[in-house]
Amino acid sequence: MKKKLLLIYFIFSISVSLMSENVNGIFQGTLSLAQENTVSLALEEVASIIFDKETSFLEGIEIKIEVPRELQKYRNSFALYVYKNISPQPSESVRFYNGSRIFMRLLPVQNNIYIRIPAFEENSMIQSADSILIPGFTSRGDYPLMATIIPIMKGIPGEIYNHTFNFTCRPIYSPKGSLSLNISSNLNDDEETFTVSIDDEPVKWPYDDYILDEGLHEVLITSSTGMNKNASVVINAGEKKNIDLLFEYSEPEIKIDAPEGTLIFLDDSELIRKNPDEFIMIGAGDHIVIFDIGGYQFSREFTVEPGDSLTISLVLDVLIHKN
């Protein structure tokens, strides 16, 4: 009966110790958030976990524990302990430590076990069927953490100490990322302005970073000259993405199509064309074109923007109406 009550206690125990506890074990390595690595631990050995990752969008960490097949048959025989505020600093030369326990749980019988540790009070981390969420949060100042697996049942054969659990640590990000837009123009016009919309919603620009949900987003930038640029961007969780958009304008050009023998005046200057099919480069702004056929003149004012390409045609036709 006592053995059964002890087992129930360990199964449901998730304790945060306000008192420091002694932690004993041979140090086997450090788990990093910045560069994913694996540390192998036998029973009663220890590994440290350091918080060496930029905190933007980072909500916490996840520890993956690979349980060797030989140990999976020992149901309710091992418990994972995680400590914070470790002293002294973990190293190969130290065997005895002191720390505050933040978690203890019997290891379930499965190939891989995932332990999630929130780093901030406000987070979206949840417990799932294949992961265990440590209650509360453990701030960056509480690191390094220390993890160890300890047998809790008697009668376990000594050969199990020859097998190791593989520990791997990775950062958990919020389901958001950021987008930075760098918009420039070769027009060199101080009066040129831009408007920006993301997913059909107008946003402020210039702006440091747009916080977006992960997924595909459509960006539309419109210049005061009338030119538009579109961009599709995929935001991944925790990602900072930069997009450079250059509004590159070419000099406006026109082509004039008129009957042979027509005198053509562009902005009051006669236009001499060697090749009627060639485009004529003109400055951006307002212009007037005049066609003269045997003393009869036809005129039209027009405006061109940087990058415009226009064809101006004089079409003469004979209209017949039935009386």
N, C-alpha and C positions, 0 to 999 in steps of 0.2 A: 504493500500500500504506500509506504514511504517512497519507494522507487518510482511509483506511478505519479505521485504528487510532485516529486522532483522533476520528472519529465515534463509535466504540464507547466510547471513554473518556467522552465527553460524555453518551452515552445512559445509562451506568450510574453516573455520578458523582453521589453525594449526599454532600456533604462538609460537615463542621463545622469551621470554621477557628478554631484557637486563637490565631492571629495576626491583628492588625487589618489590614484592607485599605482601600485608597482606593476611594471610591465617588464617581463624577462624574455629574452630571446636573442638569437644570433641574427644580426642585421644582414639582409641579403640584397638590398638595393633600394633605389628610389624610383617611384613612379612619377612621370612628368606629364603635365597637361600640354605644354608647348610642343613636345615631340613624343608621339606615342611610343611606348616601349613596354616590355613584359618582364615581370620579376617572378621567379619561381620560388614558392615557399613550401617547405615541409612543415609538419606540425610543430608548433612552439617556436617557429622562426618569425622574424618581423620584417616589414617593409615600410618605408615612409612614403608619404604623398605630398608633393610640393605644389604650391599655387603659383605657377610661373607663366600664366597666360594672361593676355590683355583682357580686361574685364568687360569691354563693350559687348552687350547682348549675352554675356556669359551668365547663366543662371545657377550653375553648379557643376558637379562632376558625376561621372558614372564609373563604377569599378566593376569590371567583368572578371568573374572567377571561374576558371575552367577546372572542373572536378575530375580527377583521374578515374577511369572506369573501375579500377581495383578498390576504390574507396566508396563508390556509390552504393554498395550493398550494406554499408554500415549506417543504417538509418538512425537519425537522431543521436549521432555519436560525436559530432564536432560542432563547435560554435565559433562564429566569426566575431571578433572584438575590434572596435575602432576607437581610437583615442585622439584627443586634441591636446594642445598646450604641452607638447612633449618636452621633457628636460632630462638629460642634456640633449644636444643636437644628435640625431641618429648617425652612427658611424660604425665601421667594422671593429673599432677598438673598444666599443661600449657594449656591455651585456645587460645592464640594469638601467631601466628608465622609470620616469614618473610621468603620469598623464591623467587627464580627465576623460572618463569613458563617455562617448556619445551614442554608442550602439553596441548591442549584443544580440545575436540571433542564431538559433540552430540552423545549420545549412540544410536546405531541402535536398531531396534526392533527385538531382537532374544534372545534365551535362554542364550547362552554363548557368551561372547565377549573376544577376545584375543588381548592384547596390547603388542607389542614387542619393547624393548628398547635396541639398540646396545650399547655395552660397549667400543668398539674400532672402530677406523676409518676404518680399514680394516676388513671387515666381509663379510660373505655370507648370512646374514639374508635378507629375502625378505618378501614382503607383499603378502598375499594370500586372497582367497575369504572369509575366516573366521578369518583373523587376520589383525590388523592395525599396520603398522611399523612407529615408531616415527622417523622423519628425523634426520640425523646427528648421533652423538653418545654422550653418557653421561659417562664420565670416573668414575673410582672407587672413586676418590677424591671428586666427587660431591655428593656422598651419605652421609647420608640417603636421599632418596626421600620421598615425601609425596603425597598421593593421596586422593582425595575427590570427591564426586558427588554432584552437586549443581543444584537445579531446576532453569530453565531459562524462563519458561512460567508462566504467571499469571493465576489465577483461578484454581490452583491445589488443590484438597481437602486436608485438614489437616491429614486425615487418612493415606495418603501415607507415612508419617513419621514413621509409625509403622512397615513398611516393610524394610528389609535389603538386601543389595547386598553382596554376598560372594566373597571375594578377595583371590586368591591363587597365589603364585609366584613360578616359577621354573626356573632353569638355562637353557640357550640355548647354546649348544656346536657346534663347527664346526664339519663337517662330517668326522672327523679324530680321531685317537687315537694313542697311542704309544705302542711299544713292546720292552721289555728288555730281552736279552738272557743271562743266566748264564750257561756257559758250563764248565764242569769239567770232570776229568778222574781219575780212580784209578790205572792208569798205572805208575804214578810217573816218567814220562819220560819228561825231559825238552825239548827234541827235538820234541815231539808230537805237531802238529799244527792242526788247524781246518779251514775249509772254510765254508762259509754260503751263501746260496741263499734263497731269498724270492720270491715266485711266479716265479721261474725259472730265476730270475735276481740275479747275484752275488752282495753281499753287503760286506761292510767292517766289519771286526770283529778283536779284540774287539771294541765295540761301545756302547755309553751310551743308547740311545733310537732311535729306528727306527720309524719314523712317517709314519703311514699307513692309507689309506682310510678305512672307516668302511666296514665290511664285512668279508668274509672268506679268509684266506691266508694260503698258504702252505710253510712250512719252511723245508729246507734240510741242515743238518750239516754233513760234511764229515771230518773224522779224517785222518791224514797222515798215519795211520796204515791201512787204507782202510775200516774201519767200518763206516757205515752211520746211521744216525738217522733222522726220519721224524716226523713232528708235524703239526697238523692242528690247527689253532687258529682263533677265531672269535673276531674281534675288533669292539667295540661299540663306538659311538660318545662320545668323551671326556674321554675315558677310558685309564688308564695306566695298561698294563698287563705285568706280569713277568712270564717267563718260565725257569725252572731249568732242565737242561739236563745233565745226568751223563753217560759218556762212561764207562761202567763197564765191564772189561775184565776178563775172566776166563783163567786159565793156559791152553795152547794148549794141545790137546790129539790126539793120533793116535791109530788105531787098525790095526794089521797086519794079513793078510789072506794069508796063504801059505800051500802047501801040507805037510802032516804029515812026519816027519823025516827031514825036511829042517832045516839046521843050519841058524840062523838069527843073524846078527851083526848090532847093531845100534851105529853109531859113533865109530866103531872099538871095541866095547865091545859086547861079546856074550849076546844075549837076552834069558833069561830063562823064559819061560811062563808057569805058572801053569794052566791058563785058557785062551785059545786062543781068546775067545770072549770078554775079558776085554779090556778096553781102557788103554793106557799107557800115563801118564803125562810126557811131555817133555818141555824144555824151548823154548821160542820163538827164532827164528833165523834159520840158515842153518844147515842141517843134512844130513847124508848119511846112507842108509840102504843097506846091502849086504845079498843076499841069496846064500847059498852053498848047492848044491845037488850033492853028490857023487864026490866032487872035482870041479864041474862046478859052477862058480859064476856069479850071476847077481846082478848088483848094480844100484842104482838110488839116485841122490841128490834131496833134496826137502827143501822147506822153509815153516815155519809155523809162523803165526802172533798170537798175543794174542787173545784168544777166538776161534781159529781154531779147528775144529774136522775133522780129515782125516782118511780115510781107505786106506791102502796100500796093494795091492793084487799082488801076483805072480801067473800068469796064464801060465800053460804049455799046449801046444796044439800040435796035430799031423796034419800036412798039407799034403794033397795028391793032386798031380797035374797030369792030364792026358797028356801023351806024344803024 
